[in-house]
Amino acid sequence: MGFGDADGYDLVVVDAMHKANYASRICHSCRPNCEAKVTAVDGQYQIGIYAVRPIEYGEEIAFDYNSVTESKEEYEASVCLCGSQVCRGSYLNLTGEGAFQKVLKDWHGILDRHHLLLGACKLNFVSEEDYIDLGRAGLGSCLLGGLPGWLIAYSTRLVRFINFERTKLPEEILRHNLEEKGKHFADISIEVEKSDAEVQAEGVYNQRLQNLALTLDKVRYVMRCVFGDPKKAPPPLERLSPEAAVSFLWKAEGSLVDELIQCMAPHMDDSMLNDLKSKIRAHDPSGSDDIQKELRRSLIWLRDEVRNLPCTYKCRHDAAADLIHIYAHTKCFFRVKVGLIIILFFLLLLFWFGNSSNLKL
């Protein structure tokens, strides 16, 4: 991925069924004597096999495939027969395994994901530093060319998280491996396990970048179908201004307050309902100098007002008050632009750097 030819490819998939030599039959080993490296020679990509230690006469040549899969069935079928004392039992690593997902779940939750995407949509600009970070990850002009600024900026944020995950993952994998092997073995080499964890973390890192590149290519295709020129695709998320947030929550038809009144109407007598409507109009935050602050105050007032209404088994006002509480303490409101739902769908898959690579268009 991204090996530096100005006219080359940013994403290379090698299929030995179409073009290969005897080296394509080299077996995997969890303690290899060689490693595979990709280089560009005279404009052509080549995979070289290099020794990592002295090789004895008659010793089989092997390298660590260091590959990962998202399929549990494929992982369980990939039995390793290298016979090494440090054999992992499989020549594939399962990215869906708990240890491999630990950093992702702890540091990249739903709020983190929306924060990254919303920040990129708002900025809609790519800095020189962004291009440098993307280039270091192997994502160059062949892949990024023609994409809108907000999408490249978002990809940069994802790459930075992937780099952060790479620094944290070995520790999580090591902890997991020690716990699992401790159930079956009394003698465990910490140094060997540390080395193993590094190899597995590197495999997950490469898989994340590959899935990112594949998904970007699919997003480009969708944008071309929808907009003709992918660069014309606008940001899918738009942050609401304080005035727009008031309209969305308080005033407009179909707003939060409007839908709340409609839901409560069948379960309240007319006088109580009209009294609540009158109070809501009196607490309209539109005319305030600090609309955002006043909107929060109005929502907190409404929360308490609704909570104090009598509940029945058909109308739980306390549950509605809990929902209003969440809205009152939400710092940022945004909306998905009409016609960009499918783009957002792909980007939400991109958050997890995984299943998107299995989608067929």
Secondary structure, 3 states (H helix, E strand, C coil): CCCCCCCCCCCCCCCCCCCCCHHHHCEECCCCCEEEEEEEECCEEEEEEEECCCCCCCCCCEECCCEEECCHHHHHHCECCCCCCCCCCECEEECCCHHHHHHHHHHCCHHHHHHHHHHHHHHCCCCHHHHHHHHHCCCCHHHHCCCCHHHHHHHHHHHHHHHHHHHHHHHHHHHHHHHHHHCCCCCCCHHHHHHHHHHHHHHHHHHHHHHHHHHHHHHHHHHHHHHCCHHHCCCCEEECCHHHHHHHHHHCCCCHHHHHHHHHHHHCCHHHHHHHHHHHHHCCHHHCCCHHHHHHHHHHHHHHHHHCCCCCCCCCHHHHHHHHHHHHCCCCCEEECCCCHHHHHHHHHHCCCCHHHHCCC
